[in-house]
Amino acid sequence: RSSSLAVVLSTMVATHLKWDLLAEQHATDLPIRVTVQACTPEGDIDPSQSGKLSLLVCKSLCDDTFASKKIHPWTASDDARTSDGPICNVVAKSAAEGDPGSTHCLQITGGVGDAKMDRNWAKGAKRNMGSIRPSRVSFNVKTNSAEHETGVLFLTDASDRVCTVFALREGGKMGIEDELIHFPSDVRADFRAHTWYNVNMLFDWASHVFDLVVDGAIVGTRIPFEDQLVDALGYAYISNSYAGSETCWDRFQCSDESSVPSMEMEEVSYMCQGIWQGHVSFDSQAQNIFLRAHLEDSVSPQRTPTRTSLSRTSCTSPSTADNPIALSSFAHGGRGRGG
């Protein structure tokens, strides 16, 4: 009996992925069938996408899609809708908005003045993550204004020492708050209102630094933690500054790409006409594993990086029509603690 996993690649400007977690442990002799699809922003298969695929094994530490239509596992201002805090709700969205694999997102309406000031950042939505050391934190975000500072995300440890602060700043700039880290380079990217963006933070816990990637473009590398005593993530806080803010946050995920089982694949993987199917197996039992697919060589004019999977196929590449295509393997600086 074979279990299955679907991985969907999007051909939007940014890299958007859809995956399903493997809910049960899988022994080494149990192959997992994988389906990889390149999709349009509307979620349809894009037959113009073909190319070599690579595959990265990841373990999900938390994956918040708000599919239950409830804010849980986040809490709103410690479960109290306070008069001085924004309103937190879960709202429906289409596959063309944010992550194509989710149907709902977290919406935060209203603001607290300056969400970066002492305790204001706890007036909004809070997520207890326990104590985790993800190699990647990713989410999708949009806001209704580029003129004012709106959404602010704090990542802290279990004692609320600040790891980093991501903000949608006034003037259409999104990125890391660098006032307290004395970073020599600007770590912000341009953004437009009412537009979804995919954000990835790639962590190096040994060096206490991370890289920031927005819509597949590197914004900053080796950005230091704000407090160098942070050795794991414990909480995420989201709030808004501007009183007229409406921000949406979709598929907040923390994943580990280092402490994962080794994966075996049969052949070199090649996507044909937007789809590929195959099988993978692992050298040890594992839970909450997903595959991040990347389309390395696309023959579509809209070439975009993405990530993948495995199996036997009989289609041929437009560039090698005579050859069958196979598949591949492969300083708490004075911010103050929130409630």
C-alpha positions as CSV (number, residue, x, y, z in Angstrom):
1,R,0.0,0.0,0.0
2,S,1.4,3.4,-1.0
3,S,0.7,6.7,0.7
4,S,0.6,9.9,-1.4
5,L,1.6,13.5,-1.2
6,A,0.7,16.3,-3.5
7,V,3.1,19.2,-4.2
8,V,1.9,22.1,-6.3
9,L,4.2,24.7,-7.9
10,S,2.9,28.1,-8.9
11,T,4.0,30.1,-11.9
12,M,3.3,33.4,-10.1
13,V,6.1,36.0,-9.9
14,A,6.8,34.6,-6.4
15,T,7.4,31.0,-5.5
16,H,4.2,29.6,-3.9
17,L,3.9,26.0,-2.9
18,K,1.1,23.8,-1.8
19,W,1.7,20.6,0.1
20,D,0.0,18.1,2.4
21,L,1.7,16.8,5.5
22,L,2.3,13.1,5.9
23,A,0.1,12.3,8.9
24,E,1.6,8.9,9.7
25,Q,5.1,7.5,10.2
26,H,6.4,5.8,7.1
27,A,8.9,2.9,7.2
28,T,11.8,2.6,4.9
29,D,10.1,0.0,2.7
30,L,6.9,2.1,2.2
31,P,7.2,4.2,-0.9
32,I,5.3,7.5,-1.0
33,R,3.7,8.5,-4.2
34,V,4.4,12.2,-5.1
35,T,2.5,14.4,-7.5
36,V,4.0,17.7,-8.6
37,Q,1.9,20.3,-10.4
38,A,2.8,23.7,-11.8
39,C,-0.1,25.9,-11.3
40,T,-1.4,29.3,-12.6
41,P,-2.3,32.0,-10.0
42,E,-5.9,30.7,-10.3
43,G,-4.8,27.2,-9.2
44,D,-5.1,25.5,-12.6
45,I,-2.4,23.2,-14.1
46,D,-0.1,25.2,-16.3
47,P,0.9,22.9,-19.3
48,S,3.5,25.4,-20.5
49,Q,5.8,24.5,-17.5
50,S,8.4,21.9,-18.2
51,G,11.9,21.4,-16.8
52,K,14.2,19.6,-14.3
53,L,12.9,19.3,-10.7
54,S,14.8,19.1,-7.5
55,L,13.4,18.0,-4.1
56,L,14.1,19.2,-0.6
57,V,12.8,17.2,2.4
58,C,11.5,19.4,5.2
59,K,9.9,18.7,8.6
60,S,7.0,21.0,9.6
61,L,7.3,22.4,13.1
62,C,4.1,24.5,12.8
63,D,1.8,25.1,9.8
64,D,-1.0,27.5,10.3
65,T,-3.5,27.6,7.3
66,F,-6.6,28.6,9.4
67,A,-8.5,25.9,7.6
68,S,-10.7,25.5,10.7
69,K,-12.0,29.0,10.1
70,K,-10.9,29.8,13.6
71,I,-7.9,31.8,14.9
72,H,-6.6,28.9,16.9
73,P,-3.7,28.1,17.5
74,W,-3.3,31.9,17.6
75,T,-4.9,33.9,20.3
76,A,-6.3,37.4,20.1
77,S,-4.9,39.8,22.7
78,D,-4.7,36.9,25.2
79,D,-8.2,35.8,24.2
80,A,-9.7,39.2,25.1
81,R,-11.0,41.6,22.5
82,T,-9.6,44.7,24.2
83,S,-10.7,48.2,23.2
84,D,-7.2,49.4,22.5
85,G,-6.2,46.4,20.3
86,P,-6.9,45.5,16.7
87,I,-9.6,43.0,15.7
88,C,-8.4,39.6,14.7
89,N,-10.5,37.4,12.4
90,V,-10.2,34.5,10.0
91,V,-11.5,35.3,6.5
92,A,-12.0,33.3,3.3
93,K,-9.6,33.8,0.4
94,S,-9.1,32.3,-3.1
95,A,-6.3,30.1,-4.4
96,A,-5.0,33.1,-6.4
97,E,-4.4,35.0,-3.1
98,G,-1.5,34.3,-0.9
99,D,-0.7,30.6,-0.6
100,P,-2.6,28.6,-3.3
101,G,-3.0,25.7,-0.9
102,S,-5.0,27.5,1.7
103,T,-8.6,28.7,1.7
104,H,-8.5,31.1,4.7
105,C,-6.1,33.7,6.2
106,L,-5.7,35.7,9.4
107,Q,-7.0,39.3,9.0
108,I,-6.1,42.0,11.5
109,T,-8.0,45.2,11.4
110,G,-7.2,48.4,13.3
111,G,-4.0,49.5,14.9
112,V,-2.3,50.4,18.2
113,G,-0.3,53.5,17.2
114,D,3.2,52.1,17.0
115,A,3.2,48.3,17.2
116,K,6.9,48.2,17.8
117,M,6.7,50.1,21.1
118,D,6.8,48.5,24.5
119,R,3.9,46.0,24.9
120,N,2.0,47.3,21.9
121,W,3.3,44.4,19.8
122,A,1.4,42.0,22.1
123,K,-1.9,43.7,21.3
124,G,-3.0,41.6,18.4
125,A,-2.5,38.0,17.6
126,K,-0.1,35.7,19.5
127,R,1.2,32.2,18.6
128,N,2.8,30.0,21.2
129,M,5.4,27.8,19.4
130,G,6.9,26.1,22.4
131,S,10.6,26.0,21.8
132,I,11.7,25.4,18.2
133,R,14.7,26.1,16.0
134,P,13.4,26.2,12.5
135,S,15.7,26.6,9.5
136,R,12.9,28.4,7.7
137,V,10.0,30.7,8.8
138,S,7.7,31.5,5.9
139,F,4.4,33.3,5.5
140,N,2.4,35.4,2.9
141,V,1.2,38.9,3.7
142,K,-0.7,41.8,2.2
143,T,-1.8,45.2,3.5
144,N,-4.3,47.9,2.6
145,S,-1.8,50.8,2.8
146,A,1.7,51.6,1.7
147,E,1.6,55.2,3.0
148,H,1.5,54.2,6.7
149,E,3.2,51.6,8.8
150,T,0.7,48.7,9.1
151,G,1.6,45.1,10.0
152,V,4.4,44.2,12.4
153,L,5.6,40.6,13.2
154,F,7.7,39.9,16.3
155,L,9.6,36.6,16.7
156,T,10.7,36.1,20.2
157,D,12.0,33.3,22.5
158,A,10.0,31.8,25.4
159,S,11.1,34.7,27.6
160,D,10.1,37.3,25.0
161,R,13.7,38.2,24.1
162,V,13.4,39.5,20.6
163,C,14.9,37.5,17.7
164,T,13.7,39.8,14.9
165,V,11.0,42.2,13.9
166,F,9.4,42.3,10.4
167,A,7.3,45.3,9.5
168,L,5.3,46.8,6.6
169,R,6.7,50.3,6.9
170,E,5.4,53.7,5.7
171,G,6.6,54.6,2.2
172,G,6.0,51.1,0.8
173,K,9.0,49.4,2.4
174,M,8.8,45.9,4.0
175,G,11.5,44.2,5.9
176,I,13.5,43.9,9.1
177,E,13.6,46.6,11.7
178,D,17.4,47.4,11.9
179,E,17.5,50.2,14.5
180,L,18.8,47.9,17.2
181,I,21.0,45.5,15.2
182,H,23.3,48.1,13.6
183,F,23.2,46.3,10.3
184,P,25.1,48.1,7.6
185,S,22.8,47.3,4.7
186,D,19.1,48.2,4.1
187,V,17.1,45.0,4.7
188,R,13.8,46.2,3.2
189,A,12.0,45.6,-0.1
190,D,9.5,47.7,-2.0
191,F,5.8,46.7,-1.8
192,R,2.4,47.8,-3.0
193,A,-0.8,47.9,-1.2
194,H,-3.4,45.2,-1.8
195,T,-0.7,42.8,-3.2
196,W,0.3,39.5,-1.7
197,Y,4.0,38.8,-0.9
198,N,5.7,35.6,0.1
199,V,8.3,36.1,2.8
200,N,11.0,33.5,3.9
201,M,13.5,33.8,6.8
202,L,16.3,31.3,6.5
203,F,17.9,30.8,9.9
204,D,21.5,29.8,10.9
205,W,21.2,29.0,14.6
206,A,24.9,28.4,15.1
207,S,25.7,31.9,14.1
208,H,22.5,33.6,15.3
209,V,21.9,35.2,11.9
210,F,19.3,34.7,9.1
211,D,18.6,35.6,5.5
212,L,15.5,37.4,4.3
213,V,13.9,36.5,1.0
214,V,10.8,38.2,-0.5
215,D,9.1,36.8,-3.5
216,G,12.2,34.7,-4.3
217,A,14.5,37.7,-4.2
218,I,17.2,38.0,-1.5
219,V,16.7,41.2,0.5
220,G,19.4,40.6,3.1
221,T,21.9,37.9,4.2
222,R,23.4,37.1,7.6
223,I,21.1,39.5,9.4
224,P,21.9,39.2,13.1
225,F,19.3,38.4,15.8
226,E,18.3,41.5,17.7
227,D,19.0,39.7,21.0
228,Q,22.0,37.3,20.7
229,L,20.7,35.4,23.7
230,V,17.9,34.0,21.7
231,D,18.5,30.3,21.1
232,A,15.1,29.1,20.0
233,L,11.7,30.6,19.0
234,G,8.9,30.6,21.5
235,Y,6.3,33.1,20.4
236,A,5.2,35.0,17.3
237,Y,3.2,38.2,17.7
238,I,1.3,40.1,14.9
239,S,-0.2,43.5,15.3
240,N,-0.8,46.7,13.3
241,S,0.4,50.3,13.9
242,Y,-1.8,52.6,11.8
243,A,-5.4,52.8,13.0
244,G,-6.8,52.3,9.5
245,S,-4.8,49.2,8.9
246,E,-6.1,45.9,7.5
247,T,-3.4,43.3,7.1
248,C,-3.8,39.6,6.0
249,W,-1.4,36.9,7.0
250,D,-1.6,33.5,5.2
251,R,0.1,30.1,5.9
252,F,2.5,30.9,8.7
253,Q,4.9,28.0,8.7
254,C,8.1,27.0,10.6
255,S,10.1,24.2,9.1
256,D,13.3,22.3,9.6
257,E,15.4,21.3,6.6
258,S,18.3,19.9,8.5
259,S,17.1,17.2,11.0
260,V,15.2,15.2,8.4
261,P,15.6,11.6,7.2
262,S,17.5,10.9,4.0
263,M,15.3,10.4,0.9
264,E,15.8,8.0,-1.9
265,M,14.6,8.7,-5.4
266,E,14.5,6.5,-8.4
267,E,15.8,8.6,-11.3
268,V,16.3,12.2,-12.6
269,S,13.0,14.1,-12.3
270,Y,11.6,16.1,-15.2
271,M,8.3,17.9,-15.3
272,C,6.4,17.6,-18.5
273,Q,3.4,19.9,-19.4
274,G,3.0,21.1,-15.8
275,I,2.8,17.7,-14.0
276,W,5.0,15.0,-12.7
277,Q,4.4,11.9,-10.6
278,G,6.7,9.5,-8.8
279,H,7.7,7.8,-5.6
280,V,10.1,8.5,-2.7
281,S,11.2,6.6,0.4
282,F,13.0,7.5,3.5
283,D,15.8,5.8,5.5
284,S,14.0,6.2,8.8
285,Q,10.6,6.7,10.2
286,A,9.4,10.3,10.1
287,Q,6.3,12.4,10.8
288,N,5.1,15.8,9.5
289,I,7.4,15.6,6.5
290,F,6.7,17.5,3.4
291,L,8.6,18.1,0.1
292,R,9.6,21.5,-1.2
293,A,9.7,21.4,-5.0
294,H,11.9,23.5,-7.2
295,L,11.6,23.8,-11.0
296,E,15.3,24.4,-12.0
297,D,15.0,24.5,-15.8
298,S,11.7,25.8,-17.1
299,V,11.0,26.0,-20.8
300,S,8.2,28.5,-20.2
301,P,8.9,32.2,-20.9
302,Q,7.8,32.9,-17.3
303,R,10.7,31.1,-15.6
304,T,10.4,31.0,-11.9
305,P,12.3,29.2,-9.2
306,T,10.3,26.7,-7.1
307,R,11.1,23.2,-5.5
308,T,10.1,18.9,-5.9
309,S,9.7,15.1,-6.3
310,L,10.1,11.8,-8.1
311,S,9.1,8.9,-10.4
312,R,9.1,7.3,-13.8
313,T,7.6,9.1,-16.8
314,S,7.6,8.6,-20.5
315,C,7.3,12.2,-21.7
316,T,10.1,14.0,-23.5
317,S,11.6,17.5,-23.1
318,P,11.1,19.9,-25.9
319,S,14.8,20.6,-25.9
320,T,15.8,16.9,-26.1
321,A,13.0,15.4,-28.2
322,D,15.0,12.2,-29.0
323,N,15.7,11.3,-25.4
324,P,13.2,10.1,-22.8
325,I,13.1,12.4,-19.7
326,A,13.7,10.8,-16.4
327,L,13.3,12.2,-12.8
328,S,15.9,13.3,-10.2
329,S,16.7,13.1,-6.6
330,F,18.5,14.9,-4.9
331,A,20.1,42.2,22.4
332,H,17.0,42.5,23.9
333,G,17.4,46.2,23.1
334,G,14.8,47.9,25.1
335,R,11.6,46.8,23.5
336,G,10.0,45.5,26.6
337,R,8.0,42.3,27.0
338,G,4.5,41.7,25.8
339,G,1.8,40.0,27.8
